[in-house]
């Protein structure tokens, strides 16, 4: 028997309201069987539980800024609807550590004490582009890696597009070759392209080999995911060398004569959305960034039931004090370049509550795309086209 089809909508239809304003959740389904409905604060603190038969109407409200969410299930079928309650007033629950700036000043001093040992290894190219594996020395005895494409025979310095992937963010030579022509089409001109490789081992030649190589690496360090590495200490946590390594690779790449240092832009989502904020905050080189559904914002918000820390990572709840030094909302306070963000109102990975905590902290020109009916990876029509057009317009006119 097919699973029942469930749909949840809301009034107001804008998916936005004010504190203490009544919200109606309207539940429809193609079954008269009982449905379980939960109203929560963005998937964390449960406000109400109901057993209903469609069509049904539930009314709720929130006495503070945040996201109100209605989740309806029967068996494996699930439907959700989210409403932002004065989301423009959301700020991080926990203040930043008093030594946040000193921590990062000392981190970059540690990096600067390690000779860069920047390397460029030529790989098989593609028409119009030279392809390189690049690497540099990093803290904690590690190296950082990325793939780089440079246009052949440019008439002058070219813009640089920097990218960090989602998930475990590993890259390979063959998969990377698709990026330069795609970004040339998006940006309307040839660009250098830098794609970071998160794990501290070199990229594979073929993407088909990446998963097996990464599983071997995880077995070596005894973890299911690299993002859990070193959670007991901010200076051991995987983000510490990852951020420093990405900044160093960007600095070394930006120093190449072919790169127009005044036109370096960024795009990334989820894990990559967070790294865009880190690079904007710490590199001083990013002119504009698209940071879709970014991670690691308002990391202490779960303590007040505002949102889950990470629904798949209870380890983050135990070590939230480590995460404070990597909270992207605190980085946002130090960002003045233009940033385009997106949040999904029913995102179960990077929650809209922390997305708005990040967005509200940004100090420069900014734009938010509310994916009111979407979650993490799914997007409405026109979303990708919008941020690509916006990012292309951030490059100075008249440049090659």
Secondary structure, 3 states (H helix, E strand, C coil): CCCCCEEEEEECCCCEECCCCCEEEEEEECCCCCEEEEEEECCCEEEEEEEECCCEEEEECCCCCEEEEEEEEECCEEEEEEEEECHHHCCCCCCCCCCHHHHHHHHHHHHHCCCCCCEEEEEEEECCEEEEEEEEECCCCCEEEEEEEEECCCCCCEEEEEECCCCCCCCEHHHHHHHHHHHHHHHCCCCEEEEEECCCCCCECCHHHHHHHHHHHHHHHCCCCHHHCCCCCCCCCHHHHHHHHHHHHHHHHHCCCCEEEEEEEEEEECHHHHHHHHHHHHCCCCCEEEEECCCCCCCCHHHHCCCCCCCCCHHHHHCHHHHHHHCHHHHHCCCCCEEEEEEECCCCCCCHHHHHHHHHHCCCCEEEEEECCCCCCCCCCCHHHHHHHHHHHCCCCCCC
